[in-house]
Every structure is written in structure tokens, then in C-alpha cells.
Amino acid sequence: MDTTPRETPLNPLHRLTLEQLRRRTSMKWRTYPRDVLPLWVAEMDVPLAEPVARALTDAVALGDTGYPVGTAYAEALAGFAGKRWGWEGLEVGRTAIVPDVMMGVVEMLKLVSGPGDAVVVNSPVYTPFYQFVGNADRVVVEAPLTEEGRIDPGVLEETFSRVRAGGGRPVYLLCSPHNPTGTLHTAAELASVAELARAYGVRVVADEIHAPIVAAGARFVPYLSVPGARDGLSLMSASKAWNLAGLKAAVAVAGPEAGADLARLPEEVSHGPSHLGVIAHTAALRDGGDWLDAVLAGLDDNRRLLTRLLAEHLPGVRYAPARATYLAWLDCRALDLGDDPAGVFLERGRVALSSGPAFGTGGAGHVRLNLATSPEILTEAVRRMASAVG
Ligand SMILES: Cc1ncc(COP(=O)(O)O)c(C=O)c1O
């Protein structure tokens, strides 16, 4: 099999040089000194998708910079969900725009739980889950994934039973697809989650921000589409797949039995998203399919490239290419670099990765690498990591 990365002229991941990227002022490019190669926070090294750029430019030319209103974003999302995931159940009448996914998560927690209540998460998991849940006055309870990065039904049931016994209104904050492991949960896994949640009276809030980003041949399954998930709530956004984190907007979606909960969302929450954000996210979902496909092909190439590079330069690192997200979860325990290898790679290799331990239980000895970059930068990053160890 030919594993040489394909040269795709249209691939947005090939378009920007390191010099161009270094002119950016966002978190990825301005947190570390200039000599550090940043492959950490979930921003992509791509130019803006053309349909998104056009929608924004038109809005700016018109001075269309007021407050957002209406359901265009949810309608575009419903269309995308039908086309990409074969899911026709996204009911625009049961949606609300929210400022971003994490603020949306906090608002959903306020709707279905109270201060001091338990929020179950599958560690290792997206670091801000710990902070946002804590700041919302809820208590994080970990139900670790298996070594293979899958939801462990036994552990989940034991955890649900424990939080149920603790009283209050427990919630399960599902990350689907899962950050940092890139795990794409199957329909059967999600159905068993829904069954357990129902059995133990645990409400489910699903963070599905990475949903559009799947490997070739894989299909994302929306949590609300599985049997038993009718009282679930989901947060979706074009932010990760089209690199729009700076253009704030996301959508909260309620299942048929959670519509009344979502209807209690205070009106001011939906004043939080930026109008330009809503315009950008809507254009991405409605017209950005070809651009997304080019990025997804580039990410497939990068997963193969990373596999090759690690085999050649860092054979001690364990990496199983994921089926979703643009994140690579690297098990560096065999390198004996301690609990936080990212610190060593940064200090000795001048490459910034995300620290495993910050993702909670199961994160020690790991790093998260952001694959959404050019093959050149990815190659240089692995070379630097190897030089830090050798
Ligand atoms: C799982 C997950 N949820 C939420 C976010 C942040 O989303 P937002 O900027 O819309 O709050 C990220 C960003 O990487 C993420 O990976």
C-alpha cells in the first residue's frame, strides 16, 4: 500500500507557511516564544473557508454588525446533520443559540442540575470540563475510559450508581467524539450510555463540537439519534471543523423530552453569540462541505504521516490513529519522561504539545498533539520531539 501523503493542491492544511502562521495573534501562536513550534490548543493552521470569508466580507461591507436573531444557524446545522449523519431528528424548534460550546455546557448544567450536584466525565477528557464544571458549582466525578480510549460500561454504571446514591440531580457530560483520544463512539455504545443514564436517572449533556471531523469511511452518530436519548441535550458548533473559535457561536439542541428544559434557558443567553459568528457558522455548515472534505483528506494524510514519523524517530511512543478529531493522543510512558512529557518536549525540543495530566486520570505520561497543520510542520515537530529524547 502506498502510504505517501497525497499532494492535494486544494488542501487547506498545505496553504500557509510558518512565517504566515507566526503573524497570527491567536492563542496557539502567541502563548509561547517564537522559537517554539505550537501543536497544542485546538486551532487549525488553515486559511478561512472561502464561503465563510465571503459571508463575513459581505456582512462587513453592509455594516451588518448588529445583534443575532432567528434560526438560520440551527437550520444550517439540521441540513448538515441530515446530509452527513443521516439524522433528520434535529428539530429547529428545540434549539437555541449560545455564545460557545463551553458556555452552552454550563447553561445546560444549570437547566438540569443544581449547585453541588455531580457531573460525570470520562477521563482523560478536555481539560476545561474540570474548570467550567467546578466554576459552575458542580462536582466533577471521573469515570475513566478503558486503556483503548473507549467508554467502559461497567465503570460508567458503577459511577452512575454512586452519584445517584449521593442524591441531587446528577449529569453525565459526554464528549463525542472524545477529546483528547479522538474516540468515535459507536451507535451501540451511545445506546448503552442512554440506557444506563435512564436506568439511574442521570441526565446527559453531550458536547459534540468535534462531530464533523471524522476519518475516511467513518460516520459520526449524534447522541440524540440513539434509542433512549430523548431527554438528552447536545451542544454543536462549526467552531472546530472550520476553525471559527474566534467567531463566537454554538447551538444547543434538545431531544423531544428535553424541549421543556431548553425552553427555560434565560433569553439573555442567546444574546451572547456574536452576530458575525452566527453568520460565519451558518455559511460553514451550509456551504463549507467541499472545504471540510479537503481538510478531512489532509487529516487522514497527517494521521498516516504521524504514524510513519513516530515509527522512524520515536518508536517508543504508542499511537493509535483515531477515527475522529484532529487530535493525536500519544502514550509516551515507555520513554520514561515522567508524568508530563510535554514539559520535556517544550524545554528540550521547543515544541508545544498539550500536557497529558491536565486531562485528568489516565493522562499521566501522555501528550496531545494537534494534527491540523502542514506536513512540514508536523515533520519538524516530530523531529524536535525525537531530539528532546535522544
Ligand atoms: C470537546 C471540546 N469542547 C469545547 C471546546 C471549546 O469550544 P468553544 O470554544 O465553543 O467553547 C473544545 C475546544 O477545543 C473542545 O475540544
The ligand as a MOL file (V3000), in Angstrom:
LIG
                    3D

  0  0  0     0  0            999 V3000
M  V30 BEGIN CTAB
M  V30 COUNTS 16 16 0 0 0
M  V30 BEGIN ATOM
M  V30 1 C -14.5360 18.9440 23.4810 0
M  V30 2 C -14.4630 20.4340 23.3640 0
M  V30 3 N -15.4700 21.1800 23.8290 0
M  V30 4 C -15.4560 22.5310 23.7410 0
M  V30 5 C -14.3970 23.1930 23.1620 0
M  V30 6 C -14.4010 24.6840 23.1270 0
M  V30 7 O -15.4620 25.1400 22.3840 0
M  V30 8 P -15.9450 26.6360 22.4730 0
M  V30 9 O -14.7880 27.4880 22.0770 0
M  V30 10 O -17.0990 26.7120 21.5160 0
M  V30 11 O -16.3690 26.8540 23.8920 0
M  V30 12 C -13.3380 22.4520 22.6420 0
M  V30 13 C -12.1970 23.1390 22.0260 0
M  V30 14 O -11.2090 22.5650 21.6540 0
M  V30 15 C -13.3710 21.0430 22.7300 0
M  V30 16 O -12.3740 20.2800 22.2580 0
M  V30 END ATOM
M  V30 BEGIN BOND
M  V30 1 1 1 2
M  V30 2 1 2 3
M  V30 3 2 2 15
M  V30 4 2 3 4
M  V30 5 1 4 5
M  V30 6 1 5 6
M  V30 7 2 5 12
M  V30 8 1 6 7
M  V30 9 1 7 8
M  V30 10 2 8 9
M  V30 11 1 8 10
M  V30 12 1 8 11
M  V30 13 1 12 13
M  V30 14 1 12 15
M  V30 15 2 13 14
M  V30 16 1 15 16
M  V30 END BOND
M  V30 END CTAB
M  END
